[in-house]
Amino acid sequence: MTQELEIEFKNLVTKEEFSYLLAEFSLDMHQFIIQQNHYFDTIDFSLKERKAALRIRYKNNSYTLTLKQTIEEGILETHQKLTDKEARSILEGFPLIKGEVYDIIKEDGINPEALKYLGMLETSRAEIQYEDGTLVFDHSRYLNQSDYEIEYEATHFQKGQQNFRKFLQTYNIPIRETENKIRRFFRAKGLEGTE
């Protein structure tokens, strides 16, 4: 198990803005990596209610189970590596395997056995170093929809926010209120009224 504090800023962009930024930063499609996020929650959305999210990410031929919990100025992520067999078992509807993520969910008053698979969001992602952080270019596809997003991952909230706003201003991109991927996935699935 590993834990990390994630401080990130995100902004949806149009396809045209995305293409413009790729050209500005000399990025092409061979620099993108495909990752699949498989999302889980209980029938009554106990995780969502607690501003948490659970996913299995498949990237670079490996699976990682991640619990994201919202905390002040960021998100606490708990990662747990899964074998192919463990990941396939969970995706096929078998209970969450016991381990650190299972224990944290249970301690938060949620029955890990009640978690259900909700679906998958696939993202083509490229990352570059920018200022004091990482600039992330995401093209996501889910439930017959597609969107484009720029994320900025930082180590300090205020400096990161300042760098990201300056980036948007430099490239004439309007600030757009941007939900995280799982919330956009929920909205597309017709679950936005479950908050």
Salt bridges, closest charged atoms under 4 A:
GLU4 OE2 - HIS79 NE2 2.71
GLU6 OE1 - LYS68 NZ 3.23
GLU8 OE2 - LYS10 NZ 2.92
GLU17 OE1 - ARG176 NH1 2.84
ASP28 OD1 - HIS30 ND1 2.16
GLU77 OE2 - LYS68 NZ 3.12
GLU77 OE1 - HIS79 NE2 3.08
ASP108 OD2 - ARG50 NE 3.57
GLU122 OE1 - ARG141 NH2 3.33
ASP138 OD2 - ARG125 NH2 2.72
ASP138 OD2 - LYS181 NZ 2.71
ASP147 OD2 - ARG184 NE 2.93
GLU149 OE2 - LYS10 NZ 3.51
GLU149 OE1 - LYS181 NZ 2.77
GLU149 OE1 - ARG184 NH2 2.93
GLU151 OE2 - LYS10 NZ 3.02
GLU151 OE1 - ARG125 NH2 3.62
GLU151 OE2 - LYS181 NZ 2.87
GLU179 OE2 - ARG187 NH2 2.60
GLU195 OE2 - LYS48 NZ 3.85
GLU195 OE2 - ARG183 NH1 2.86
